[in-house]
Amino acid sequence: MVNKLKIAVLTGGYSPERDVSLASGLQIATALRARGHKVILVDPALGDGPIREGDKVTRLGIGPEPPSLEELPRDFGQHYIRCIDYLAHQGIDVVFNGLHGGAGEDGTIQGLLDLAGLPYTGTGVLGSALAMNKVASKRIFERVGIRTPEWLLVDGQLSEWESVARAVATSFGFPAVVKPSNQGSTVGVSRVNGPEELAEALRKARMYSQEVIIERFIAGREITVALLAGEALPVVEIIPEHGFYDYECKYSHGKSRYEVPAPIPEPTRLEAQEMAVKAYQVLYTQDYGRVDMRYREDGKVYCLEMNTLPGMTGISLVPKAARAAGMEFAELCERIVELALRRAQGSAREQ
């Protein structure tokens, strides 16, 4: 990329993944500035205007638990609208969406950016909505033949933990994984070994979503496949300290080990990468993404979910995979910007 651009990096936001997004945003901004671009950091949860990187809001780091959102304004929807209106009048060439979760990843902010005519990185409205909603993405995976763990939906028809426990025992048994249907970063996720642990796991998941998914726990190894422009990068294996890749193990230095490329058989690697590409395609993902999987010792790979705005922190998985493919972080960020601009130019020609 020869031309130097004015880039707005969206960071923070109103979601339990706020701290992760702030860390991602700072990394992205630093990398793009190193490539000669003019970059401003903007937090849509705070409304219009850039944030100063020495402010307290950008220095807290990622704790062992998701942050409380109590200190943020409750009318965050109005703040998001003001933020996009501000960007529309700043001569921005492209918006790098560094938000994670909530309205930053479910298609909401993407729709506002589309209305403002601002090019942005990452997946558009439809793909964002499909991937963030685990019920929708699970149903699509099953429809197109992507292997995914058996699951059931806990909603108004199936809500009391005793009835849920009976449904789990009948469907696939314990251990199982309980998760909100529309969060990422393992927020609100629990592994339950028996029905006696189910009530607390449901309470925790319902803090973040009315709809809760319970799926069969796949004993085996944690792997993930990052994608760039629809092509699979080297497979990463995650070895968490806790034995379960929870929020703390994801974002605390030293709590997990990573093998890149993953030491898995060649047929398994190929299957994982092919499965990731297929998930990327059927969920209408764009620019980049990451597909999380479990690998059983019998060789079967199970697709868990697609992340359309995966973490870009110092210990995140997409940068690790890109580095294994010979691409350093700054080059990766610039490549993502280039993909967004190319897509925007293609759309303009079609109009």
N, C-alpha and C positions, 0 to 999 in steps of 0.2 A: 504494500500500500504506500504510494508516493505522497499523495496529498495529506496535509495535516488538517485535522478536523476539530470542530468544536463538539465535544461529546458530553452529554449529561449522564451521570451514573445514578440510577435510582437505588437507594439503599435504605435499610431500616424497615419502614412500613409498620402496619398494625397487624401483627401476627405473632404467634408464639415462637416463630423462627426469626424474630427481629434481630437478636444479637448475632446470629449467624450471618444474616444479611448485611449488617453493619461491617462485620469482618470481611465478608466478600467484597463489599463496595470499596473499602479502603485498599484492598489488594488490587482490585481491577483499576481503580483510579491511579494508583502508583505505577502500575505496569504501563498503562496507556500514556501517561505523562513521560515515562522513560522512552517511549517511541516518538515523542515530539508533539503529541496532541494536547490541545487545551481542554481540560477536564474540570467540570464542576460536579460536586456531590450534592444530591437533593434527596431529602427524606419526605416522601409524600404524606406521611402521618403528621408532619409538622406544617404542611401547607406550602406556601410559595417561598422562594429564595433558597440559595445554597446554604449548606451547613458548614461550619468551620471545623476542620479536622482536629483542632486542639480542644474542641468542646468536650465536656464530660460525656455527651451522648456517644462519641466515637471512641472513647478510651476505656470503656468498661470491660471489653473482652467477652468471651463466651464462658458462662458459668456451667456448673454440672447439671443444672436444671433449666428449663425454658424460663424466660423472664416474665415478671408480672407486667401487665399492660396498664395498670391502674393510673400511672402518672401521665399517660398520653391522653389527648383530648378524645372525648367520646364521639364527637361528630366527625370521625375520621373520614367519612365519605365526602363531606364538603372540603376537607383538606386535600384529599386526592384530586378533586376537580380543580381546586385552586392551583395545585402543583402543576398539573398538565397545562392549564391556562398560562401559567407563568412561563413554562418551557416553550410554549407555542410562540412567545414573543421575544425569545432570546437568541434567535438565529442558530439554533441547534442543528447540526448536521445529522446526528443520530443519537438515540437514547440507548444506553446499555442498561438493560433491566437486570439489576443485581438483587431484586427482591426474592424472598422465598416464602411460600405459603400464603394463605389468605387471599386478599384481593389482588396481591401482586402476582399470583401464579395461577389463579382460577379463571382467568379471562377478563376480569373486571378492568384492570389497568390497561390491558391490551386493547379493550374496546375504546377506552378514553383516548389512548394514543392514536388509534385508527381514526377516530372522529376529528382529532386535532391535526391529522395529516403528518404525524411525526414518525419517521422510520425508527424501528426498535429491534433489538436483538431478541432471539428466542422465538418460541412458538406463539402463534396467533390465538385468537379468541376460541375457536372450536377445539383445537388440540389441547389448549390449556385447560379448558373446562372438562374435557374427557379424561385427561390424565390425572387431574387433581381429584376427581370423583372416583374412588376405588371401586364403587359398585358398577359404574359405567365401564371402566376399563377392564374389570374382571369379566364382565359379560362379553365384551368385545374379544378378549383373549380366548375365551371358551368358544366363541362363534367361529373364529378363524383358525383354531387348532393350536394355539400357543399354550403349552402345558403350564398350569398354575395350580396352587394348592386348593383342595376342596374348601368351601367356605359357606357361611350363612350370614344373613343380614339380620341384625337386631334393630327393630324399629318399634312402632306403636303396637304392632300385632304380636311381637315377641319381646317382652320387656323385663319381666321379673326374672331374677337370676336363677331361680329354681327351674323355671320352664326353659330358660336358655341352656342350663346345664343338661337337661334331658335331651334337648335338641342336638347339642354338641355330641353327647354320648351316642345318640342314635346315628348321627351323620358321619362322624369320623373319629370321635374320641379325643382323649387328652394324651399328651400335652397339646395345647393350642395357643394361638397368638390372637390377642384382642387389640384392635386398633380403631381409631376414629376413621370415618370414611373419607375425610377430606383434609388430612394434615400430612406433613412430611417431616423429615429429620427425626423420625421415631418418636415424635411428640405424642404423648398419651398412649404409647404402645406397651403392652405387658405380655410376657410369656406366662401361661398358667399351666401348672402341672396336674391340677385336679379341680373338681367343682368347688371345693372349699375356698379357692383363690379367685373365683369368678366374680363375686360381688364387688370386691375392691377394684379389680381390673375394669369392670364395666363402669364403675363410678369415675375412675381416672379417665377413661376414654370419653365419657360423656361430658367431661369438663370442656372438651374441644369440639364435639360434634354430637348432634341428636341421633344420627345414624352411626351404628357401630358394626364393624365387620369382625367376625371370628373365623380364622382359617386354621387348617391343620398345620401343626408345626412340622416342618421338614427337617429331620435330623440329618446333619451333614455339614457342609462348609459354606461359608458366605462368600459369594463372588459378585462382581458387578462389571458391567460393560458400558463404557462411555462411547458416545457417538458424536462425530463431527461431520457436518454436511451429509448425514445419512450413512457414513461409513464407520464401521466398528473399530475402536482402538484396542490395544492390548487388554486382555482380561486382568482384573485386579482381584486378588484374594484378600479378605479381611479376617484377621485373627484377633477378636476382642478379648480383653483381659477378663471380662465378666462371663465369657462364654455366650453372651447375647449382646448383639450390637445395638446398645441403647444410646440415649442422647449423650450421656457422659462419655462413653467409649468413643463416640463419633467425634466429639469436639474437644476432648482433653488430651493434651500432648502426653504420649507415653501409655495411654490406656488401650491402644490397639496397635498391632503390627500389620504391615502390608507387604504382600508379595506381588511384584509386577515385573514381568508377566507371571500370572498365577501358575504354580507348578501342578498343572492338571494334564491329563492325556489329550493328545491332539484332537481326537474325535469330539471330546467334550468341549474343548476350546472352540472348535468350529460350530458345534451346535449352539453354544451360548452366544456367539457372535451373530449367527444367523437368526436366532430367536430375538436378539436385541434389535437387529435391523428390521425385522418384521413388526415388532412392537412399535418401533419408531414410525413406520409407515402407516400402520392401521390406526394409530392415534393422532395422525396428522401433525407429528412433531416437526419442528423446523430448526435449522441452524445447529443445535447441539442438544444433548440430553444424556441421561444415564439410566440404565435398566438394572435394577437390583434383582438378584437371583439366589437360590439355594441349590447346591450341588450334592446329591446323594452319592454314597459310596458305590451304589450299583450303576453309576454313570448317568442317571437321569438328572436333568436340569429343570428347575421350576422357576418360572417368571413370577416375581412378587409385584413389582410396580414400575412405572415409568416416572422419572423426574424430569420435568421440562426446564426447570431452572435449578440445576444442581449446584451445590456449594462451590465457591471459588476462593476458599480460605487457604491458609498456609498448609493445612493438612487434608484438604479435600481430595476426592478421588479422581475427578476429571483431570485436574492438572497433573496428577501422578501418571495417569494413563497417557496423557499427551506427551509428557516427558519421556516415557518409555518408547514412544513412537518418534522421538527426536525433536519434539517441539517444546520450547521453553514457555513459561507462563505468559510473558509479554506478547510473544508471537501468537499464542493461543487466543488471547484477548483480542488482538488486532484481526486475527482470522475470523473470529465471531462477528466483529464489526463489519468486516468486508462482506460476509455472507448476508448480513442484514441489509446493507446498502444495495447489494446486487439484487436481492429480492424486491426491495422497494423500487428500484429502477425498472425491473421487469414489470411490476404492477403498473407503473406510470405509463409504460409503452403500450400496455393493453387497453388503457382508457382512451 
